[in-house]
Amino acid sequence: MISPELLRRFPFFGPFDEAQLKEIAMLAETISIDKDVVIFEEGEPANFFYLVLEGGVEIYYKAEEQYKSSKELSVGDVNPGEILAISALIEPHI
């Protein structure tokens, strides 16, 4: 569990009332992920929603070049206070 007060600091959670924030906070947990670890890949089921508190996450797109090896292209960054994997909250959760 995390603190509802922590969630309240982030604009994404602004529309939620106190009861909703408490429910989300009870389901949430704080984790640390080492650098260069792949959190998920495109097309996988979205089982988790992330709120970045410290550090950052770089998003890559894997481009398949015809007759050549695949190439990873950096397409964005997720910084502290931003969300990642919102698909976990929206059907079809992919």
URLIN-V24903 format. One line per field, one symbol per residue. psi: psi as a letter, one per 30 degrees, with the letter a starting at -180 (. if undefined). burial: # if it has 16 or more other C-alpha atoms within 10 Angstrom, else .. Layout:
psi: ???
burial: ???
This chain:
psi: klkfeeeffkeegefkleeeeeeeeffllklkklkgkkellkflkjfkkkjjelblkkkkkjkjkkglllkkkkflkklkfllkhffffkkgh.
burial: ...#..##............##.##..#.................#....###...#.##..................#..#.##..#.....#
